[in-house]
Amino acid sequence: MINWAIKNGIDSKAFESMYKSFGMQAQVNKMRTLTNAYKIDGVPKFIVNGQFSTEPHQAGGEVQVFEVLNQLIAQQRIASKRN
């Protein structure tokens, strides 16, 4: 990653310092936890309200995935108003 940063004009010491920072490591650990919790094995994968997940191949294609997402979001908005 440092080689990529250098090739793209980013100061290697600044990059390494940020990459190894507590805040960055906390975010990486959080993403690892979420990846495992939601069983993410590829991208794109969409999670709605921590309860539902979908991917283009599950929805029938790239266009359909947004239709499914809109339905799930609407469903969750209605459910949250009830509570």
C-alpha atoms as a printed R data frame, in Angstrom:
   type eleno elety resid chain resno       x       y       z
1  ATOM     1    CA   MET     A     1   0.000   0.000   0.000
2  ATOM     2    CA   ILE     A     2   2.858   2.345   0.729
3  ATOM     3    CA   ASN     A     3   4.220   1.780  -2.780
4  ATOM     4    CA   TRP     A     4   0.802   2.724  -4.186
5  ATOM     5    CA   ALA     A     5   0.803   5.890  -2.063
6  ATOM     6    CA   ILE     A     6   4.279   6.877  -3.256
7  ATOM     7    CA   LYS     A     7   3.341   6.254  -6.915
8  ATOM     8    CA   ASN     A     8   0.338   8.532  -6.443
9  ATOM     9    CA   GLY     A     9   2.332  11.398  -4.945
10 ATOM    10    CA   ILE     A    10   1.473  10.800  -1.302
11 ATOM    11    CA   ASP     A    11   4.188  11.286   1.291
12 ATOM    12    CA   SER     A    12   5.119   7.791   2.500
13 ATOM    13    CA   LYS     A    13   5.743   8.810   6.111
14 ATOM    14    CA   ALA     A    14   2.426  10.656   6.360
15 ATOM    15    CA   PHE     A    15   0.596   7.723   4.773
16 ATOM    16    CA   GLU     A    16   2.229   5.169   7.050
17 ATOM    17    CA   SER     A    17   1.510   7.294  10.112
18 ATOM    18    CA   MET     A    18  -2.170   7.593   9.197
19 ATOM    19    CA   TYR     A    19  -2.426   3.934   8.181
20 ATOM    20    CA   LYS     A    20  -1.041   2.769  11.525
21 ATOM    21    CA   SER     A    21  -3.022   5.253  13.627
22 ATOM    22    CA   PHE     A    22  -5.397   4.138  16.362
23 ATOM    23    CA   GLY     A    23  -8.391   5.657  14.562
24 ATOM    24    CA   MET     A    24  -7.634   3.842  11.317
25 ATOM    25    CA   GLN     A    25  -7.083   0.519  13.069
26 ATOM    26    CA   ALA     A    26 -10.385   0.966  14.936
27 ATOM    27    CA   GLN     A    27 -12.194   1.518  11.615
28 ATOM    28    CA   VAL     A    28 -10.519  -1.513  10.033
29 ATOM    29    CA   ASN     A    29 -11.526  -3.678  12.989
30 ATOM    30    CA   LYS     A    30 -15.093  -2.365  12.828
31 ATOM    31    CA   MET     A    31 -15.301  -3.214   9.120
32 ATOM    32    CA   ARG     A    32 -13.926  -6.712   9.755
33 ATOM    33    CA   THR     A    33 -16.591  -7.259  12.410
34 ATOM    34    CA   LEU     A    34 -19.377  -6.012  10.129
35 ATOM    35    CA   THR     A    35 -18.075  -8.038   7.195
36 ATOM    36    CA   ASN     A    36 -18.251 -11.192   9.298
37 ATOM    37    CA   ALA     A    37 -21.608 -10.320  10.875
38 ATOM    38    CA   TYR     A    38 -23.275  -9.695   7.510
39 ATOM    39    CA   LYS     A    39 -21.398 -12.534   5.792
40 ATOM    40    CA   ILE     A    40 -20.105 -10.234   3.086
41 ATOM    41    CA   ASP     A    41 -18.173 -12.281   0.555
42 ATOM    42    CA   GLY     A    42 -18.261  -9.883  -2.376
43 ATOM    43    CA   VAL     A    43 -19.316  -6.467  -3.546
44 ATOM    44    CA   PRO     A    44 -21.649  -4.831  -4.082
45 ATOM    45    CA   LYS     A    45 -23.754  -6.096  -1.212
46 ATOM    46    CA   PHE     A    46 -26.358  -3.828   0.323
47 ATOM    47    CA   ILE     A    47 -27.513  -4.012   3.944
48 ATOM    48    CA   VAL     A    48 -30.784  -2.300   4.884
49 ATOM    49    CA   ASN     A    49 -31.279  -1.346   8.517
50 ATOM    50    CA   GLY     A    50 -29.039  -4.183   9.678
51 ATOM    51    CA   GLN     A    51 -31.814  -6.670   8.887
52 ATOM    52    CA   PHE     A    52 -31.875  -7.335   5.155
53 ATOM    53    CA   SER     A    53 -29.203  -7.803   2.535
54 ATOM    54    CA   THR     A    54 -29.290  -8.068  -1.212
55 ATOM    55    CA   GLU     A    55 -26.954  -8.201  -4.173
56 ATOM    56    CA   PRO     A    56 -27.552  -7.642  -7.888
57 ATOM    57    CA   HIS     A    57 -27.567 -11.374  -8.667
58 ATOM    58    CA   GLN     A    58 -30.158 -11.998  -5.918
59 ATOM    59    CA   ALA     A    59 -32.427  -9.239  -7.212
60 ATOM    60    CA   GLY     A    60 -32.188 -10.294 -10.848
61 ATOM    61    CA   GLY     A    61 -29.747  -7.666 -12.070
62 ATOM    62    CA   GLU     A    62 -28.249  -4.249 -11.492
63 ATOM    63    CA   VAL     A    63 -31.443  -2.321 -12.241
64 ATOM    64    CA   GLN     A    64 -33.628  -4.620 -10.164
65 ATOM    65    CA   VAL     A    65 -31.377  -4.388  -7.114
66 ATOM    66    CA   PHE     A    66 -32.335  -0.730  -6.707
67 ATOM    67    CA   GLU     A    67 -36.016  -1.602  -6.977
68 ATOM    68    CA   VAL     A    68 -35.555  -4.174  -4.212
69 ATOM    69    CA   LEU     A    69 -33.595  -1.687  -2.116
70 ATOM    70    CA   ASN     A    70 -36.306   0.945  -2.504
71 ATOM    71    CA   GLN     A    71 -38.930  -1.593  -1.403
72 ATOM    72    CA   LEU     A    72 -36.897  -2.655   1.624
73 ATOM    73    CA   ILE     A    73 -36.223   0.950   2.619
74 ATOM    74    CA   ALA     A    74 -39.911   1.863   2.294
75 ATOM    75    CA   GLN     A    75 -40.849  -1.209   4.344
76 ATOM    76    CA   GLN     A    76 -38.393  -0.257   7.078
77 ATOM    77    CA   ARG     A    77 -39.608   3.361   7.137
78 ATOM    78    CA   ILE     A    78 -43.174   2.167   7.662
79 ATOM    79    CA   ALA     A    79 -42.054  -0.228  10.384
80 ATOM    80    CA   SER     A    80 -40.068   2.491  12.186
81 ATOM    81    CA   LYS     A    81 -43.112   4.803  12.225
82 ATOM    82    CA   ARG     A    82 -45.146   2.061  13.925
83 ATOM    83    CA   ASN     A    83 -42.586   1.762  16.720
